[in-house]
Amino acid sequence: MNRVAFSIFNVDIYYYSLFILTGIIIAYFLIKFETKKHNIDFNIVSNLLFYTIIIGILGARVYYVIFNISYYANNLLEIINIRNGGLAIHGGIISAIIFIYYYTKKHNLNFIRILDIFAPGVIIAQAIGRWGNFFNQEAYGKAVTVSKLYKLHIPKFIINGMKIDGIYYYPTFYFESIWCIIGFIIMIFLRKYKNLKLGTLTGFYLMFYSFGRFFIETLRVDSLMLFNIKMAQFVSVIGFITGLIIIIISNKSKELYKK
């Protein structure tokens, strides 16, 4: 599997970077479109997006490095080398939410409304970004027979890409990408509902993604660990409960997503 998409002036451009960038661009335009429907000044939201992307990437990297500290302590320069992968989505989500809270309070924006506007763009960006893992041959699952993969109706080129050192593995990146696409479609339909309560999209995103990630993580062999606990599963439980609480609170509120 060739990780390099092309080279510019002898600098290799990786598929991993391209898929993350593509996800960010698509999310940007989705958020821009929805922001205008809410009559929110997009200049303010555009600045928020710019800083949130940077904070999110930094947070995703720091999170990953912390749970692989034994390696990076002896390879300090590798900390800044993200072209080979090593971004933990949960670290990105947590750091982004914290920053969005700070920014919305500073600029007198509704924190939950902004999260609702961002949610569909975020989940489709995750779906696209996961394909970078495919080309890096990472974020895969346990060893499996090739016949089992065909029985799951997985495209042949993915099966071929999941043959690493002569062994086939579950393409967990693919499962998560499909799961996120389904979540995105559901949110687009939810967004059309005229009586949708404010906070529903945020709550749904947290519950939906966390639920899928928890079970997909059971197949992963490269999970970030804290002792014997898979951190992605631990954070998914917290995310699901948080989303449920948001849904319950939003349903008791009279404030709608559409003004």
Sequence and secondary structure as in RCSB ss.txt:
>XXXX:A:sequence
MNRVAFSIFNVDIYYYSLFILTGIIIAYFLIKFETKKHNIDFNIVSNLLFYTIIIGILGARVYYVIFNISYYANN
LLEIINIRNGGLAIHGGIISAIIFIYYYTKKHNLNFIRILDIFAPGVIIAQAIGRWGNFFNQEAYGKAVTVSKLY
KLHIPKFIINGMKIDGIYYYPTFYFESIWCIIGFIIMIFLRKYKNLKLGTLTGFYLMFYSFGRFFIETLRVDSLM
LFNIKMAQFVSVIGFITGLIIIIISNKSKELYKK
>XXXX:A:secstr
   EEEEETTEEEEHHHHHHHHHHHHHHHHHHHHHHHTT  HHHHHHHHHHHHHHHHHHHHHHHHHTTHHHHTT 
GGGGG  TT    HHHHHHHHHHHHHHHHHHTT  HHHHHHHHHHHHHHHHHHHHHHHHHHT S BSB  HHHHH
HTT  HHHHHHTEETTEEB  HHHHHHHHHHHHHHHHHHHHT TT BTTHHHHHHHHHHHHHHHHHGGGBSS  E
ETTEEHHHHHHHHHHHHHHHHHHHHHH   BS  
